[in-house]
Amino acid sequence: MIAKVGDSTSILKTQHYLIEKNPKRVDWEHPQHLASTDREFVIDQMREVAKNSQTDEPIYHYSISWDTSDNPTRQQMIQAGTQTLQDLGLGEHQAVLVAHNDHDYKHLHVMVNRVHPVKGTAWNRYRDYIKLEQSLRVIERQHGWKEVPGHHHQLEGQQEPEYGNSLNKFECAQIKKGETPLYMLIREHAEHDFREAKSWEDLHQRLAEKGLTIQRGSRGRGGKVTDGYEYTNLSKIRRDFSMGRLEKRFGPFRSLQELQQGKQLTDIQHAFACFERAHRLGRRRKARSFKKGLGKTLKALGTARKVQAAISSLLSVSTSSNPALKLAGMMGKTIINQIEQEHQRSRGRGR
């Protein structure tokens, strides 16, 4: 289980994000020391209590995410949310628990009023991360859920996780917006490629089919993966996929470009390789330029048979599932049709 604390301290803004921004993703709501989860009722009641304090930040918001291998029931999620509130010292405060259904894993949001309903004092969030992690570790073991030791607290026998396995600010913001961070997407859609690949070239081609590229780290150490827009560390996807462990399997790292440069490529294959790489890395202007160059090179072949043979030869530097190869194939078909039409017109004029 992982807990993340949100930035919003406003009743209205937090309520809007959790429920009104995208009502379809709301699975269920549960009130704590409130008679209802009705929007206006919650806002009015929390505002009324917040008036008893001088704080201008009445809301504390955090989320709890379970591993995909866990499948807690609604009641277990409510119990976990209630227990974390108790362990934080917020057990007597007004709160709303909201479960979202927009991810493959179960996750729960907790919106709680920092102001005590009787004492009128605002809860101090000092050492909140430590308290949250202590609470989650106990809950995990009670239910037999996957244990995820935190940076701030580990149970006996647990090791502190590597820094790369925690969410950064950008990834936290993505999750708050209902988006999925890149490393989670890669883990979901390409983990089997990392495990089944037999060589660097095999892995590169498998990932290229999904628009992904492995690169060396910025300081020449480690490795990262990009979809042309975002980057994530290899080790963040899985520790087994760190650059060091991949090099033990495949030998010293070589990029797809380096592997292709070691081959005797024809002009067509070289033109396609440049287009494919620019397309995969999201370099749109270069991709358009290389695509035009590839088109001109194909047209210069002159006959439909040569164009078809050239397109087939691209499989030696790509795979049939590669999106760039599919685009090149469509381009080749268009050129073949143009050549055949011109040939028919020439025969008609000859008569």
C-alpha angles and dihedrals in degrees: 000000000000128000124202126186118222127225100227117100095171122105094215097044094046092047090049093050096046099044120001101044092068113000092180092068093056108103097178144330130222127192124220115200088346126104094221145008092227108139099233092041093052093047093048094046095047092046091050092053093042090058088071090069133056093227118121091197104065099158131078113188129186138158133219120208126192125210115261089246090061121079109187119186122236090258092051091050091051090049091050092049092047092048094051090050089052093048092049090053093252098107093117096044129101112263143164122211114207124187117204124202101198097106137057089242126065115254137174133201122209122201111187134177109238091206115088110236093225108023094043092216124130117243115246112232093205111146090000094148092055092049092048093050092046089053095048094049091055093045092050093055093044092057100031092242122154110286116231109184111214131220091246101044138018131177121235110293094022124114127219109257123245113266092242091066094064125086118260123216094266092052092046089053090050092053091048088055091050093254126132119236116241096247090056091050091050091047090052099043107026108028091103090053091056091048098044100041115114100197143004091267092049091050093045092051093046091052093043088062086063095043093255130136131194115217137175117263117268092257095046092261131099122002142258139199126223135188089201093269109046133031132212133177118257091230090055091064091053131330088235088064098056115130091250094054093043090052089053088057101039106020127243113354118265123178121230089251091055091049091051092048088059090061128078098247123190119231090260093050092047092049090050093046090055091048093046094050094048090046092050094047093050094245094147100177093050091043091055091048094048091045091056090048091050090050093051091048091051093047091051090063087077103205134072091231093055092046091051091048091049092052090049090051090061089075087077089068099030144018132256090247094055109116091219091055090051089053090048089049091053089048090050092051090051092051091047090052090049092050092048092047091050090048091052092048090050091052090049092053090048091061 
